């Protein structure tokens, strides 16, 4: 990720680029701030994906699938 892409993500996600004194954060600090933000707000579809894959691979039956699907919303 280059510096221009980091600036783009800071503007897109409203991440502070400057310290309280008005200095800009270093490249590494900005990169970590963006990675933390993206990982925190990443959609959490993984449990549904594993449930769906286990259903397609015949590891669970239809009733178990529907029960887990309804209760894991």
C-alpha positions in Angstrom: 0.0 0.0 0.0 1.6 3.2 -1.1 1.3 6.6 0.6 -1.3 8.0 -1.8 -3.5 5.0 -1.2 -3.2 5.5 2.6 -4.3 9.1 2.2 -7.2 8.0 0.1 -8.3 5.5 2.8 -7.9 8.2 5.5 -10.2 10.5 3.6 -12.7 7.8 2.8 -13.0 6.4 6.3 -12.5 9.8 8.1 -9.3 8.6 9.9 -7.2 11.3 11.5 -4.0 12.0 9.7 -2.6 14.6 12.0 -1.6 14.6 15.7 -2.9 17.2 18.2 0.1 19.3 17.4 -0.6 19.4 13.7 2.1 17.0 12.6 1.3 14.2 10.2 1.5 10.6 11.5 4.2 8.5 10.0 3.6 6.0 7.2 3.6 3.0 9.5 1.2 4.5 12.0 -1.2 5.5 9.3 -1.0 2.0 7.8 -1.7 0.4 11.1 -4.6 2.7 11.8 -6.2 1.8 8.4 -5.6 -1.9 8.9 -7.2 -1.7 12.4 -10.2 0.2 11.0 -10.7 -2.2 8.1 -10.3 -5.3 10.3 -12.7 -3.9 12.8 -15.4 -3.1 10.3 -15.0 -6.1 8.0 -18.2 -8.0 7.4 -18.6 -11.1 9.5 -19.9 -13.6 7.0 -17.5 -16.4 8.0 -19.8 -18.3 10.4 -22.5 -18.4 7.7 -20.0 -19.5 5.1 -18.9 -22.4 7.2 -22.5 -23.4 7.9 -23.4 -23.3 4.3 -20.3 -25.3 3.2 -21.1 -28.0 5.8 -24.6 -28.2 4.5 -23.4 -28.5 0.9 -20.9 -31.2 1.9 -23.7 -33.2 3.6 -22.1 -32.9 7.0 -25.4 -31.5 8.5 -29.0 -32.2 7.5 -31.6 -29.6 6.5 -33.2 -29.3 9.9 -29.8 -28.6 11.6 -29.0 -26.1 8.9 -32.3 -24.2 9.3 -32.0 -24.2 13.1 -28.5 -22.8 13.0 -29.3 -20.3 10.3 -32.3 -18.9 12.2 -30.5 -18.8 15.6 -27.2 -17.3 14.4 -28.5 -14.0 12.9 
